[in-house]
Amino acid sequence: MGRKKDNSRLRSKRDLHRLKWETARELGLEEDLASPGDKLTVREAGKIGGGMVKKLVEAGGKNLAEKQE
């Protein structure tokens, strides 16, 4: 019997995918990310991932600050 996928897990995957594209766009790497093959270098992928982490940490900090108020 198959396992039903968790909607919140799917939603968070979709949100991370959206965040990845938003970060790539801000860094001017959207075309490299969109093109098939190995156009995206490790350095570029690291920039995108680092930008995503920075945004997630900022969002988490704001969320904690709101909960403490």
N, CA, C and O atoms as a printed pandas DataFrame, in Angstrom:
     atom_number atom_name residue_name chain_id  residue_number  x_coord  y_coord  z_coord
0              1         N          MET        A               1    0.839   -1.170    0.000
1              2        CA          MET        A               1    0.000    0.000    0.000
2              3         C          MET        A               1    0.892    1.243    0.000
3              4         O          MET        A               1    1.834    1.329    0.787
4              5         N          GLY        A               2    0.605    2.185   -0.860
5              6        CA          GLY        A               2    1.403    3.404   -0.972
6              7         C          GLY        A               2    1.168    4.349    0.190
7              8         O          GLY        A               2    0.109    4.346    0.816
8              9         N          ARG        A               3    2.164    5.145    0.459
9             10        CA          ARG        A               3    2.065    6.112    1.545
10            11         C          ARG        A               3    1.609    7.454    0.995
11            12         O          ARG        A               3    2.120    7.916   -0.025
12            13         N          LYS        A               4    0.672    8.065    1.650
13            14        CA          LYS        A               4    0.165    9.362    1.211
14            15         C          LYS        A               4    1.196   10.437    1.553
15            16         O          LYS        A               4    1.717   10.476    2.667
16            17         N          LYS        A               5    1.484   11.303    0.591
17            18        CA          LYS        A               5    2.473   12.351    0.818
18            19         C          LYS        A               5    1.897   13.430    1.722
19            20         O          LYS        A               5    0.719   13.777    1.645
20            21         N          ASP        A               6    2.758   13.942    2.572
21            22        CA          ASP        A               6    2.378   14.985    3.511
22            23         C          ASP        A               6    2.297   16.325    2.779
23            24         O          ASP        A               6    3.272   16.752    2.161
24            25         N          ASN        A               7    1.145   16.988    2.846
25            26        CA          ASN        A               7    0.960   18.259    2.146
26            27         C          ASN        A               7    1.927   19.335    2.618
27            28         O          ASN        A               7    2.420   20.117    1.806
28            29         N          SER        A               8    2.205   19.389    3.911
29            30        CA          SER        A               8    3.115   20.421    4.417
30            31         C          SER        A               8    4.530   20.195    3.888
31            32         O          SER        A               8    5.259   21.152    3.628
32            33         N          ARG        A               9    4.916   18.932    3.729
33            34        CA          ARG        A               9    6.243   18.629    3.184
34            35         C          ARG        A               9    6.334   19.054    1.724
35            36         O          ARG        A               9    7.342   19.615    1.295
36            37         N          LEU        A              10    5.290   18.788    0.973
37            38        CA          LEU        A              10    5.260   19.198   -0.430
38            39         C          LEU        A              10    5.255   20.716   -0.546
39            40         O          LEU        A              10    5.921   21.277   -1.417
40            41         N          ARG        A              11    4.510   21.379    0.326
41            42        CA          ARG        A              11    4.436   22.834    0.307
42            43         C          ARG        A              11    5.796   23.441    0.634
43            44         O          ARG        A              11    6.198   24.422    0.007
44            45         N          SER        A              12    6.511   22.874    1.605
45            46        CA          SER        A              12    7.821   23.416    1.958
46            47         C          SER        A              12    8.833   23.181    0.836
47            48         O          SER        A              12    9.710   24.017    0.616
48            49         N          LYS        A              13    8.727   22.058    0.127
49            50        CA          LYS        A              13    9.604   21.819   -1.029
50            51         C          LYS        A              13    9.357   22.862   -2.107
51            52         O          LYS        A              13   10.292   23.379   -2.718
52            53         N          ARG        A              14    8.087   23.162   -2.331
53            54        CA          ARG        A              14    7.711   24.159   -3.331
54            55         C          ARG        A              14    8.227   25.540   -2.926
55            56         O          ARG        A              14    8.709   26.298   -3.767
56            57         N          ASP        A              15    8.125   25.860   -1.644
57            58        CA          ASP        A              15    8.615   27.149   -1.145
58            59         C          ASP        A              15   10.130   27.258   -1.295
59            60         O          ASP        A              15   10.639   28.317   -1.663
60            61         N          LEU        A              16   10.851   26.181   -1.014
61            62        CA          LEU        A              16   12.309   26.196   -1.179
62            63         C          LEU        A              16   12.696   26.337   -2.643
63            64         O          LEU        A              16   13.662   27.025   -2.972
64            65         N          HIS        A              17   11.946   25.691   -3.516
65            66        CA          HIS        A              17   12.207   25.804   -4.953
66            67         C          HIS        A              17   12.006   27.251   -5.405
67            68         O          HIS        A              17   12.804   27.791   -6.172
68            69         N          ARG        A              18   10.938   27.863   -4.923
69            70        CA          ARG        A              18   10.654   29.264   -5.243
70            71         C          ARG        A              18   11.768   30.175   -4.714
71            72         O          ARG        A              18   12.201   31.101   -5.400
72            73         N          LEU        A              19   12.226   29.901   -3.491
73            74        CA          LEU        A              19   13.300   30.684   -2.883
74            75         C          LEU        A              19   14.595   30.539   -3.677
75            76         O          LEU        A              19   15.336   31.509   -3.841
76            77         N          LYS        A              20   14.869   29.336   -4.169
77            78        CA          LYS        A              20   16.069   29.101   -4.976
78            79         C          LYS        A              20   16.045   29.956   -6.231
79            80         O          LYS        A              20   17.043   30.590   -6.573
80            81         N          TRP        A              21   14.915   29.978   -6.916
81            82        CA          TRP        A              21   14.809   30.764   -8.148
82            83         C          TRP        A              21   14.880   32.260   -7.868
83            84         O          TRP        A              21   15.485   33.013   -8.631
84            85         N          GLU        A              22   14.260   32.688   -6.768
85            86        CA          GLU        A              22   14.302   34.104   -6.394
86            87         C          GLU        A              22   15.740   34.536   -6.110
87            88         O          GLU        A              22   16.170   35.602   -6.551
88            89         N          THR        A              23   16.477   33.712   -5.377
89            90        CA          THR        A              23   17.867   34.018   -5.047
90            91         C          THR        A              23   18.730   34.024   -6.299
91            92         O          THR        A              23   19.571   34.907   -6.464
92            93         N          ALA        A              24   18.536   33.054   -7.179
93            94        CA          ALA        A              24   19.303   33.002   -8.431
94            95         C          ALA        A              24   19.035   34.242   -9.273
95            96         O          ALA        A              24   19.948   34.787   -9.892
96            97         N          ARG        A              25   17.791   34.682   -9.296
97            98        CA          ARG        A              25   17.420   35.882  -10.058
98            99         C          ARG        A              25   18.137   37.108   -9.492
99           100         O          ARG        A              25   18.654   37.933  -10.246
100          101         N          GLU        A              26   18.166   37.225   -8.166
101          102        CA          GLU        A              26   18.825   38.359   -7.515
102          103         C          GLU        A              26   20.327   38.379   -7.787
103          104         O          GLU        A              26   20.933   39.447   -7.870
104          105         N          LEU        A              27   20.924   37.195   -7.924
105          106        CA          LEU        A              27   22.363   37.094   -8.170
106          107         C          LEU        A              27   22.708   37.133   -9.655
107          108         O          LEU        A              27   23.882   37.108  -10.023
108          109         N          GLY        A              28   21.691   37.195  -10.505
109          110        CA          GLY        A              28   21.921   37.213  -11.945
110          111         C          GLY        A              28   22.301   35.854  -12.505
111          112         O          GLY        A              28   22.940   35.771  -13.554
112          113         N          LEU        A              29   21.915   34.790  -11.816
113          114        CA          LEU        A              29   22.269   33.427  -12.226
114          115         C          LEU        A              29   21.060   32.632  -12.713
115          116         O          LEU        A              29   21.135   31.412  -12.859
116          117         N          GLU        A              30   19.969   33.307  -12.958
117          118        CA          GLU        A              30   18.737   32.618  -13.345
118          119         C          GLU        A              30   18.907   31.846  -14.654
119          120         O          GLU        A              30   18.420   30.721  -14.774
120          121         N          GLU        A              31   19.587   32.433  -15.626
121          122        CA          GLU        A              31   19.780   31.749  -16.915
122          123         C          GLU        A              31   20.627   30.493  -16.753
123          124         O          GLU        A              31   20.346   29.468  -17.374
124          125         N          ASP        A              32   21.672   30.571  -15.913
125          126        CA          ASP        A              32   22.514   29.398  -15.685
126          127         C          ASP        A              32   21.725   28.283  -15.009
127          128         O          ASP        A              32   21.921   27.107  -15.314
128          129         N          LEU        A              33   20.841   28.650  -14.098
129          130        CA          LEU        A              33   20.034   27.665  -13.388
130          131         C          LEU        A              33   18.998   27.037  -14.321
131          132         O          LEU        A              33   18.683   25.853  -14.200
132          133         N          ALA        A              34   18.475   27.830  -15.244
133          134        CA          ALA        A              34   17.422   27.355  -16.143
134          135         C          ALA        A              34   17.952   26.494  -17.280
135          136         O          ALA        A              34   17.227   25.647  -17.802
136          137         N          SER        A              35   19.204   26.695  -17.669
137          138        CA          SER        A              35   19.731   25.970  -18.825
138          139         C          SER        A              35   20.056   24.525  -18.471
139          140         O          SER        A              35   20.567   24.247  -17.386
140          141         N          PRO        A              36   19.761   23.608  -19.384
141          142        CA          PRO        A              36   20.059   22.198  -19.140
142          143         C          PRO        A              36   21.565   21.936  -19.196
143          144         O          PRO        A              36   22.315   22.669  -19.841
144          145         N          GLY        A              37   21.976   20.902  -18.526
145          146        CA          GLY        A              37   23.389   20.544  -18.559
146          147         C          GLY        A              37   24.142   21.094  -17.364
147          148         O          GLY        A              37   23.558   21.415  -16.329
148          149         N          ASP        A              38   25.456   21.194  -17.530
149          150        CA          ASP        A              38   26.328   21.584  -16.424
150          151         C          ASP        A              38   26.751   23.043  -16.496
151          152         O          ASP        A              38   27.918   23.352  -16.254
152          153         N          LYS        A              39   25.840   23.941  -16.821
153          154        CA          LYS        A              39   26.196   25.352  -16.924
154          155         C          LYS        A              39   26.445   25.987  -15.570
155          156         O          LYS        A              39   27.222   26.937  -15.477
156          157         N          LEU        A              40   25.820   25.498  -14.531
157          158        CA          LEU        A              40   25.945   26.064  -13.199
158          159         C          LEU        A              40   27.204   25.507  -12.538
159          160         O          LEU        A              40   27.333   24.296  -12.359
160          161         N          THR        A              41   28.126   26.392  -12.178
161          162        CA          THR        A              41   29.358   25.943  -11.528
162          163         C          THR        A              41   29.099   25.703  -10.046
163          164         O          THR        A              41   28.074   26.117   -9.504
164          165         N          VAL        A              42   30.034   25.035   -9.409
165          166        CA          VAL        A              42   29.922   24.776   -7.977
166          167         C          VAL        A              42   29.907   26.097   -7.215
167          168         O          VAL        A              42   29.170   26.245   -6.239
168          169         N          ARG        A              43   30.697   27.031   -7.645
169          170        CA          ARG        A              43   30.752   28.342   -6.992
170          171         C          ARG        A              43   29.399   29.048   -7.087
171          172         O          ARG        A              43   28.924   29.622   -6.108
172          173         N          GLU        A              44   28.784   29.003   -8.265
173          174        CA          GLU        A              44   27.478   29.641   -8.451
174          175         C          GLU        A              44   26.408   28.950   -7.606
175          176         O          GLU        A              44   25.564   29.607   -6.995
176          177         N          ALA        A              45   26.455   27.624   -7.579
177          178        CA          ALA        A              45   25.495   26.876   -6.766
178          179         C          ALA        A              45   25.670   27.224   -5.289
179          180         O          ALA        A              45   24.693   27.327   -4.549
180          181         N          GLY        A              46   26.920   27.404   -4.869
181          182        CA          GLY        A              46   27.200   27.800   -3.490
182          183         C          GLY        A              46   26.664   29.180   -3.170
183          184         O          GLY        A              46   26.163   29.420   -2.072
184          185         N          LYS        A              47   26.770   30.087   -4.128
185          186        CA          LYS        A              47   26.225   31.435   -3.924
186          187         C          LYS        A              47   24.714   31.383   -3.744
187          188         O          LYS        A              47   24.154   32.054   -2.878
188          189         N          ILE        A              48   24.067   30.578   -4.574
189          190        CA          ILE        A              48   22.608   30.454   -4.477
190          191         C          ILE        A              48   22.231   29.833   -3.131
191          192         O          ILE        A              48   21.352   30.340   -2.433
192          193         N          GLY        A              49   22.891   28.742   -2.772
193          194        CA          GLY        A              49   22.597   28.079   -1.501
194          195         C          GLY        A              49   22.877   28.972   -0.307
195          196         O          GLY        A              49   22.100   29.000    0.647
196          197         N          GLY        A              50   23.981   29.701   -0.356
197          198        CA          GLY        A              50   24.312   30.623    0.730
198          199         C          GLY        A              50   23.290   31.733    0.861
199          200         O          GLY        A              50   22.920   32.120    1.969
200          201         N          GLY        A              51   22.834   32.243   -0.271
201          202        CA          GLY        A              51   21.796   33.277   -0.249
202          203         C          GLY        A              51   20.491   32.757    0.326
203          204         O          GLY        A              51   19.792   33.463    1.052
204          205         N          MET        A              52   20.170   31.505   -0.011
205          206        CA          MET        A              52   18.952   30.896    0.521
206          207         C          MET        A              52   19.044   30.750    2.036
207          208         O          MET        A              52   18.092   31.059    2.754
208          209         N          VAL        A              53   20.188   30.279    2.520
209          210        CA          VAL        A              53   20.372   30.096    3.959
210          211         C          VAL        A              53   20.266   31.438    4.679
211          212         O          VAL        A              53   19.639   31.534    5.734
212          213         N          LYS        A              54   20.871   32.456    4.114
213          214        CA          LYS        A              54   20.817   33.789    4.721
214          215         C          LYS        A              54   19.369   34.259    4.861
215          216         O          LYS        A              54   18.979   34.778    5.907
216          217         N          LYS        A              55   18.575   34.078    3.805
217          218        CA          LYS        A              55   17.170   34.488    3.846
218          219         C          LYS        A              55   16.378   33.664    4.861
219          220         O          LYS        A              55   15.525   34.200    5.568
220          221         N          LEU        A              56   16.662   32.356    4.932
221          222        CA          LEU        A              56   15.949   31.504    5.879
222          223         C          LEU        A              56   16.283   31.875    7.321
223          224         O          LEU        A              56   15.403   31.861    8.182
224          225         N          VAL        A              57   17.541   32.204    7.592
225          226        CA          VAL        A              57   17.944   32.610    8.940
226          227         C          VAL        A              57   17.272   33.927    9.314
227          228         O          VAL        A              57   16.783   34.078   10.433
228          229         N          GLU        A              58   17.245   34.881    8.381
229          230        CA          GLU        A              58   16.579   36.158    8.641
230          231         C          GLU        A              58   15.095   35.953    8.928
231          232         O          GLU        A              58   14.547   36.555    9.851
232          233         N          ALA        A              59   14.450   35.105    8.137
233          234        CA          ALA        A              59   13.023   34.836    8.337
234          235         C          ALA        A              59   12.784   34.161    9.686
235          236         O          ALA        A              59   11.809   34.470   10.371
236          237         N          GLY        A              60   13.662   33.251   10.065
237          238        CA          GLY        A              60   13.538   32.587   11.356
238          239         C          GLY        A              60   13.717   33.557   12.509
239          240         O          GLY        A              60   13.007   33.475   13.511
240          241         N          GLY        A              61   14.666   34.477   12.370
241          242        CA          GLY        A              61   14.878   35.490   13.403
242          243         C          GLY        A              61   13.669   36.393   13.561
243          244         O          GLY        A              61   13.277   36.724   14.680
244          245         N          LYS        A              62   13.080   36.790   12.447
245          246        CA          LYS        A              62   11.870   37.626   12.504
246          247         C          LYS        A              62   10.725   36.869   13.163
247          248         O          LYS        A              62    9.966   37.433   13.951
248          249         N          ASN        A              63   10.609   35.591   12.833
249          250        CA          ASN        A              63    9.547   34.762   13.393
250          251         C          ASN        A              63    9.702   34.639   14.909
251          252         O          ASN        A              63    8.719   34.734   15.644
252          253         N          LEU        A              64   10.933   34.429   15.376
253          254        CA          LEU        A              64   11.178   34.335   16.814
254          255         C          LEU        A              64   10.888   35.657   17.511
255          256         O          LEU        A              64   10.307   35.676   18.596
256          257         N          ALA        A              65   11.290   36.759   16.890
257          258        CA          ALA        A              65   11.053   38.074   17.479
258          259         C          ALA        A              65    9.555   38.352   17.610
259          260         O          ALA        A              65    9.113   38.927   18.604
260          261         N          GLU        A              66    8.779   37.943   16.609
261          262        CA          GLU        A              66    7.330   38.143   16.656
262          263         C          GLU        A              66    6.688   37.302   17.749
263          264         O          GLU        A              66    5.740   37.746   18.397
264          265         N          LYS        A              67    7.196   36.089   17.959
265          266        CA          LYS        A              67    6.633   35.209   18.986
266          267         C          LYS        A              67    6.927   35.726   20.387
267          268         O          LYS        A              67    6.140   35.507   21.308
268          269         N          GLN        A              68    8.057   36.411   20.557
269          270        CA          GLN        A              68    8.438   36.916   21.872
270          271         C          GLN        A              68    7.663   38.172   22.250
271          272         O          GLN        A              68    7.602   38.521   23.429
272          273         N          GLU        A              69    7.078   38.849   21.285
273          274        CA          GLU        A              69    6.323   40.080   21.568
274          275         C          GLU        A              69    4.982   39.803   22.171
275          276         O          GLU        A              69    4.232   40.734   22.464
